[in-house]
Structure formats: C-alpha cells, structure tokens
Amino acid sequence: MNTLFLLVALVATAGWITSTVTLRVQSLQLKADRTERRLALVLDHFGIEEPEPAGMDEVRALLMADREISAIKAYRRITGAGLAEAKLAVDALAVTVKKP
C-alpha cells in the first residue's frame, strides 16, 4: 500500500514539474518573440539591414541547378534555421535567382 501511495505521489509530482517547466518555457518564448519584434522595428526605423550570412552563394548555386531540397539543407546548415523558416527563406530567394 505504501509503495502504491509513493508511486502516485511521484507521478503527481512529475506532472506538476512538467507543467511548471512547460509554462516557464512558453513565457520565455513569448518574451523572446516580443524582443525580436521590437528589434526588427528598431532596425527598420534606422534603415539597418541584416547582413547576409556567409555561404549564401552555395544556396543560390543549388537553386540555379534546380536542387531546392539541397538548397534548403544548405541554408539550414549555414544559418541554423528550422525547416519551415529555411523553406520560406529559400522560396523567397528562388524568386531572385535567375536560372540558365
């Protein structure tokens, strides 16, 4: 009986800890998103453009060769972006790349 009570108490404690950590992570993500939006506004206000990461020539070359998936992989490797972000960025870049 004591073992069952201890097991239930451990499961309840683990659930509480997990929900607390999840809420904290969500709060930090909201703060980070807000900070990024504010920084973007400041950069726009002063007309400052973010420099292009080194290695984007490789991404352009892959796009010119009709290798979009490889271009997305290269973009992710170069920038550390997630899959969705990299896909959007490569799609936007593909519009500017002239294929032979």
RAVENGI-V643998 format. One record per residue. N is the residue number from 1. RES is the residue in three letters. OMEGA is omega as a letter, one per 40 degrees, with the letter a starting at -180 (none if undefined). NEAR is the number of other C-alpha atoms within 12 Angstrom. D_CENTER is the distance of its C-alpha to the mean C-alpha in Angstrom with 1 decimal. Layout:
N:RES:OMEGA:NEAR:D_CENTER
N:RES:OMEGA:NEAR:D_CENTER
This chain:
1:MET:i:7:47.7
2:ASN:a:8:46.3
3:THR:i:9:43.8
4:LEU:i:10:42.6
5:PHE:i:11:42.3
6:LEU:i:12:40.3
7:LEU:i:13:38.0
8:VAL:i:14:37.4
9:ALA:i:14:36.8
10:LEU:i:14:34.3
11:VAL:i:14:32.3
12:ALA:i:14:32.5
13:THR:i:14:31.3
14:ALA:i:14:28.4
15:GLY:i:14:27.4
16:TRP:a:14:27.8
17:ILE:i:14:25.7
18:THR:a:14:22.8
19:SER:i:14:22.9
20:THR:i:14:23.2
21:VAL:i:14:20.2
22:THR:i:14:18.1
23:LEU:a:14:19.4
24:ARG:i:14:18.7
25:VAL:i:14:15.0
26:GLN:i:14:14.8
27:SER:i:14:16.8
28:LEU:i:14:14.7
29:GLN:i:14:11.5
30:LEU:i:14:13.8
31:LYS:i:14:15.1
32:ALA:i:14:11.9
33:ASP:i:14:11.2
34:ARG:i:14:14.9
35:THR:i:14:14.9
36:GLU:i:14:12.3
37:ARG:a:14:14.5
38:ARG:i:14:17.6
39:LEU:i:17:16.6
40:ALA:i:17:16.0
41:LEU:i:15:19.4
42:VAL:i:15:21.1
43:LEU:i:15:19.9
44:ASP:a:13:21.1
45:HIS:a:11:24.3
46:PHE:i:11:25.2
47:GLY:a:10:24.2
48:ILE:i:12:21.9
49:GLU:i:13:19.5
50:GLU:a:12:16.7
51:PRO:i:10:18.0
52:GLU:i:14:16.8
53:PRO:i:17:15.5
54:ALA:i:14:18.4
55:GLY:a:18:18.7
56:MET:i:26:17.8
57:ASP:i:18:21.5
58:GLU:i:24:20.7
59:VAL:i:36:18.2
60:ARG:i:30:20.9
61:ALA:i:25:23.6
62:LEU:i:26:21.9
63:LEU:i:30:21.6
64:MET:i:22:25.2
65:ALA:a:18:26.2
66:ASP:i:19:24.7
67:ARG:a:20:22.2
68:GLU:a:27:19.1
69:ILE:i:20:17.5
70:SER:i:22:18.3
71:ALA:i:33:16.8
72:ILE:i:35:13.4
73:LYS:i:27:13.8
74:ALA:i:31:15.0
75:TYR:i:36:12.2
76:ARG:i:26:9.6
77:ARG:a:20:12.3
78:ILE:a:20:13.0
79:THR:a:23:9.8
80:GLY:a:15:7.7
81:ALA:i:19:5.0
82:GLY:a:18:4.3
83:LEU:a:19:7.6
84:ALA:i:15:7.7
85:GLU:a:17:6.2
86:ALA:i:27:8.5
87:LYS:i:23:11.2
88:LEU:a:19:11.5
89:ALA:a:27:11.7
90:VAL:i:36:14.2
91:ASP:i:22:16.1
92:ALA:i:17:16.5
93:LEU:a:25:17.7
94:ALA:i:27:20.0
95:VAL:a:14:21.9
96:THR:a:13:22.9
97:VAL:i:21:23.9
98:LYS:i:14:27.5
99:LYS:a:14:28.5
100:PRO:none:8:31.9
